[in-house]
Amino acid sequence: MTPEARRAQIIEVAREVFSKAGAGRTRMRDVAKAAGVTEQLLYQHFDSREELFKLSVLDPLEEIVERLAARLRALVKRTPSDLEMLHRQLHEAFLDNVIAMIPLLAAAQFSDPEKGPQYFSGHLIPRIRRSVVGLVQRLTGIAPRSVAMEVAMRALLGAHFGIALETVLSRARLDVDRTAERLSSLFGPGLARAHLDNISTATRKGAVRRRAPAAAAGGRKRLRRAEREDAILAAAREVFLQHGLAGARSKTIAERAAITEAFMFRLFATKEEIYEAAVLVPVTLGLTELAEGASQIVDGETDAAFLERLNRIASAFFSEYGRLCIVALFAELGEGQKFYRRSVAPKLVRLRTILGERFDVGEDPDGAEILRRVITGANWGLSFGPRWPRHDPDDIVAILTRLFTAGMQVQVRA
């Protein structure tokens, strides 16, 4: 094998190792072992782990982002008479690129404790948004700086990143043509083709019931232990959100909780047990509430009212658990795939069944699943970027519902 071919092979293997195990856990010896070479040979080709990470993860990720951005910019310049075709081409551009982006983005997001967490929301999303906002304005007539445009952009990006992430986690092949056609229908003419103002507001307030904190059992001593555990878990969540499981250090968690490591490990056996209790258990419980809440929506409601109720429940879930979902599913794709199959997918099947029974998804066997991914992804997308300080969450959800019911081929009024 020539030196050039060996170098290319190592870069390809490193990309897979960094993406699956996470940047924080991967060492040069791990890459060398996976590539079937010695660590000494690795350093003959690359000066450092940082150089290898840049060549195998950051550079390819930037290439994909630029390819997507260029394709979106090209669509903005076109003037086809067939708006449905333009919608389809928009979704094909995302589907052809975002799935390949997911493993690289997972590695980049948790590569650096300071810069990594900002890569997605501070660099990637704004860059794609700038490339597509003009096209969405042409398709919808929505004012570019309006809250409706912000909702439309977050929903569009969230739907596509959600579809791509679940495709990677489930290890299932995605039919791009069929999915693009379904998406052009959902984001085009609209799911129910309802009038813009045909949105029920009867369920706005109090539609999502939040669970009250459980009362501590037993006496004063047990309450103090529960409080200590809660403080440790709260500190651990912040550390895991910043570093992921692999990059988090038990010493950092203890310092954040203002206790010693020795005391922390009297309450929890391992760092992995803390991660389970701080991240995975809350996400699982939240998903259970989401599925149960969706199953309790009254069948007799209109499609618009049904969707608004469902969006309200899903939006509340992602507002509370969206960041934890990123860690649980995204920080280490290998572990994320296990958690997805074990705890996430079974809950989402219930949502898919509810939507399949409620809406006509045609003869497409995957229609209900695509619809479910779009709705959950779009609601996840609402949590991308800054909060909505000047807008009631109920109004944000109402605008999202209009996008689904009236479509994006007509103006959506805030």
N, C-alpha and C positions, 0 to 999 in steps of 0.2 A: 504494500500500500504506500502510495506517495505521501510525503509530508502534508501536502495540501489536502489530500483525501482523508488522512488521519485527523487533521485539524477539523475538517468539516464533520467527520463522524463524531468526534468528541463534543463539538458544539451541539449537535443534534441530540446526543445522549444527555448532555447537561441540561438542555431545555426540558426534557422529560423529567429528570430527577428534580430540578428546581420546582417545576410546576406541581408535581405530585406530593413531594415531601415538604415543600415550603422553603423559602429562601433562608429562614432562620435556622432550620435544622440541617441543611445541606452543607457538607464540607467537601473539600477537594478530594479527599480519599473516597468519599461516597461516589463522586463522579468517576473517579479512576476505576473503582471496582465495577461500576455499571458498564463502563466502556471497555473493560477487559484490558486495561493498561496499568502501569505503575504510576504512583503519584509523582515520581521523578520525571517520567515521560510527559506527564501533564504540564509540569512547569517548564518543560522545554518548548512548549507551544504557547503557553499563556503565563504572563507575569504574575497574575494574582487571581484570587477568586472573584474579585470585583470586575476584572476585565472579562473573565469567562461569563459572569452573570450578564454583563452588558451585551456581549456578543450573542449569547444564547437566548436572552429574555427581552431586554429593553429595546435593542435594535429591531428585532423582528416585530415586536409589539408596535413600535413607531411606524414600521412599514405598513402594517395592517391598518392602523388608524389613518395614515395618509391615503392609503388605497380607498378606504371607505369614504373619507372626506372628499377626495377627488371625484369619486363616482357620484356623490350627492351634489357636489357643485355642478357637475355636468348635467344632472337632471334639472337643476334650477334654470339652466339656459335653454332647455327644450321647451317647445310650445306645441305639444301634441293636442289634437282635438279630443282625444279619448282620455278623459280624466281617470277612468277606471284603470287604464293601462299605466298611467303615470303613478297611481297609487301602488299598483303591483310592482313596478320597477323600483319604487322607493323601498318597499319591503324586501324585495330580492337583494337589493344592495346591502341591507342590514344582515339578512340571513346568510349571505355568502361570506361575510367577514366576521361577524361578532362571535360565532361559535369558535372559530380558530383563535380569537382574541382571549377567550375565557381562561385557559390554562396559564397563559403568559401574564394576564392581568392579575390572576391570583398570586403569582409569584412576586410581581412588582408591588402589589398593594401592601404586602407585609415584609418587603425587603429591607426597609429602613424605618426605625421607630418614629423618626420625625417626619420625613418626606413621604414615606410609603403610604400612610393612610390618606394623604391628600392627593395622591395620584389620580384616583378615580374621580372624585368630586371636584378637585381643583384644577385638573389638567384635561383628563379625557372627556368628561361630559361637556365642559364648555367648548372644547374644540369641535366635537361632533355637532353640538347645538348650533354653533356659528355656521356650519356647513349646510344644515338642513332647515333652519328657521325660515329662509326665504321661500323654500319649496312648500312648506306647510302653510305659509301665508298665502301663496298662490292658490293652493287647493282649498283653503277654508275662508279666506277673507278676514281672518282674525288679525287684529292689530298686533304688530310684533312685540310691543312692550306691555301688553295687557296681561292681566292675571289669567285670562282664558288661554292665551298663547303659552304661558308658563305651565299651566296644567296639561295642555296638549303635548308640549315637548317632553315633560317628565313622564307622561303616560306612554308616549311612543317609545322613548328610550327604555323605560322600565319594562315594557312588554317585551322588547327585543332582548334585553339582557336577561330577563327571566326565562324566556324561551331557550336562549343559548345555554344558560347555566344548567337548567334542568336537562337539556339534551346531553351535556357533558356528564352530569351526575348520574343519569340513568343509563348512560352508555348505549343509547338507542340512536338509530339513524333517523335523521330528519329529512322528510321529503320537502325540499325547498319550494318546488313549484306549487304543490298542494297547499303548503302553509302560507305562501305569499298570496295565493288566491283567496284563502280564508281571511287573511289579515286585510286584504284590500276591501273585502266585504264589510268586516267589522269596523275598520277605520274610514271606510268610504261611505256607502249609502246608510250605514248604521244598522245595528242589530235588529231593532224593532221598528225602524223607520217612523219613529214618533215625532210629533211636532216639538219644536224647541221648548215650548212652555208647558208641555204635557208631562211635568215632573211632579210627582206627589211630594208634598212637604209634611204630610201627616206624621211621618216617622222620624222627623229630623231630630227632635230633642229626646235624649234618653234612649235612642235606638240600640245603643250598645251598653250592656250592663257590665261594669267593671267589678271584678271580684273583690270583696272586702278582705283585708288581711286576716288570716286565720288567728284566732285567739290562742295564746300559748297554753299548753296543757300543763298541769301540775302546779307546783308552788314557785316560790321566788327564785330558788336556785336554778331550776330548769329554765325559767324566763331569762336569767342572766346568760346562760349558755346559748340559748337561741339568739339573743341579741348579739353575742360575740360572733356566732356563726354568720349571722346576717351581715355584720360589719365586714367580716373577712370576704364573704361572697361579693359584697358591693365593691370592695377594693379590687378583688380578683377580676371582676367584669371589666373594669377600666383598664387593667393591665392586659387582659386577653384581647380587648378591643384594639389596643395599640400594637401588640406584639404577636397575637395569635398564640396557639397552644405551645408550639415549638420554641418560639422566641421568648416567651414569658419565663421569668425566674421566680422561684418560690420566695427568695429573699426580697425581691421587689414587692411581691404581694404582701408579705409580712410588714415591710416598712410602710406601705401605703395604708395598711390597717392599723398601724401604730402598735404592733405587737412583735414578739420575737418569733423566729421560725420554729423554735422548739415548742412554744405554746401553740402555734398554728397546727403543728403536726400532732398535737394531742387531740385536736378536734377532727382533723382530716388526715387520712393515712398517706395520701400522695397528692401531687399536683394534679394528676389526672382526675382524681376524685373531686377536687375543688372545681376543675373545669366542667365536669359533668353536672355538678350542682349549680354552678354559677351561670353556665351558658346553655347546655343541652337540655336540662330539665325545664327551665323557663320557656324555651322555644317549643318544646314538645307540648307543654301544658297550654301555651298560647294557641298552638295549632288545633288542639282539641277543642278549645273554646270557639275558634273560628269555624270549624266544621259543625259543631253543635249549634252555633248561632245561625249558620246558613240553613240548617235543616229545620229550624223553627220559623222561618219566614212563611207567612200565610200564603197558601196556594192561590187564593182568590184575588190577590192583588194584581194590578196591571203589570205588564212587563217593565215599564219605567219604574214603578214603585218597588218592584222586586229587585231590580238592579241597584236602585239607590240604597235599599236596605243592605244588600250584599256588599256594595262598595263601602258603606259606612262601617260595616263589621270588619272588612278586610283592611281598610285604611287605619282603623284603630289598632288592629294587630300589628301592622308594619310600623306605625308610629311608635309603638312600645317595644317591639322586638326586631325591627328591621336591621339595626346595627348588629344585634346578636346573631341574626341569620347569616350575615356576611362572615362572621367568624366561624360559625358552626359549619357552614357549607363551603366556604370560599378560601379560608386561610390555608388549609392543606387539603387538596382535592382528594387525595387517597382516603383520608378520614372522613371528609365530607360526603363521599360516595357511600360509605358505610352508614353514616347517620341518615342520609337521604333515604336509602332503601329501607332502613330499619324503622325510622320514626316519622319521616316527613311524607313520603309517597303514600302510605296507607291513609293518612288524614286527607290528602289532596284527592284521593280516589273518591271520597265521599262528596267533595265539591263537584268533581267531574260528573258524577251520577246525578246530582241535583240539577246541574245545568243542562245535562243531556235530556232529562225528563221535562225540563221547563221550556227549552227552546228547540226549534226545528233546526237540526244541524245537517239535514240532508242525508245523502247516501255515504258521505265521507265517514269512515269508521273512526277517524281521529278528530272529527269535528268538535266533539265535546271537550276533548283534551286540549286542543288548540285554544278554544274559547276560555277554558279554565286558566290556562297559562297566561293568556292575554289579560284577563281580569286581575289575577293575583299579581302579575308583573307590573301592570299599570298602577295598581295601588302601592306596590313597593316603590315604584318610580316617584310617587308623590313625596316620599321621604328623601329623595335625592336633593342635595343642595340645601340652602338655608330654609329655616322654618317660614311659615306664612304669618308674620307678626301682625299684619294689618287686615287679615281676612279670617272670617269665621271658618273653622274646619268643615262645618255643614255646607257652606257655600262652595268650598273647593270640591267636595264630593258631589254636589249637585251639578257642577260644571263637568266633572268626569262622567257622570251618568248621561248628560246630554251628548257627550262625544260618542258614547256607545249606542244611544237610542236614535239620535238624529244624524250621526255620522259626521265626518270631517269635510263633507262637500258643501256644507252650508255654514253660515257664520254662527259661532257659539258665543252667546252674550253672557257676560259675567253677571 
